Amino acid sequence: MTMQYARCNWMLSLALDENGDPCRYMATGDTTDGVVATMSSHIESVHSVDPADLQNNIRAVTKTTKTKNLNNRPPTEH
C-alpha cells in the first residue's frame, strides 16, 4: 500500500501557520490528485494564496511512501 504526501513548506518556504511559526502542514492522499486537492484547500484557506497557479508545483513536490502490510510477512524460521 502506498501513500502520497506533500509538505506546505516545500512549496511556500516562507509560509507561516496561525501562530507565526513555519507552516508544517502535510497533505496526504491515496493519489496525487488527492494531495493536490487537499493542499490547494489548505493554501487557499490558511495562507490566502490562490492555488490555481500552483497545481504543477504541488505535483512536483508530491512524494510517495510505501507502507508494509503486516499481514503479508513470511513466517519466521525457528
VENUR-V267337 format. One record per backbone hydrogen bond with DSSP energy under -0.5 kcal/mol. NH is the residue of the N-H (numbers start at 1). CO is the residue of the C=O. Records with the same first field share a line. If there is no record, write none. Layout:
NH->CO / CO
This chain:
3->65
4->29
5->63
6->27
8->25
10->7
11->7 / 8
12->8
13->11
15->12
17->21
20->17
23->15
27->6
29->4
35->31
36->32
37->33
38->34
39->35
40->36
41->37
42->38
43->39
44->40
45->41
46->42
47->42
48->44
49->43
51->49
53->50
54->51
55->52
58->54
59->55
60->56
61->57
62->58 / 59
63->5
65->3
67->1
70->68
72->69
73->70
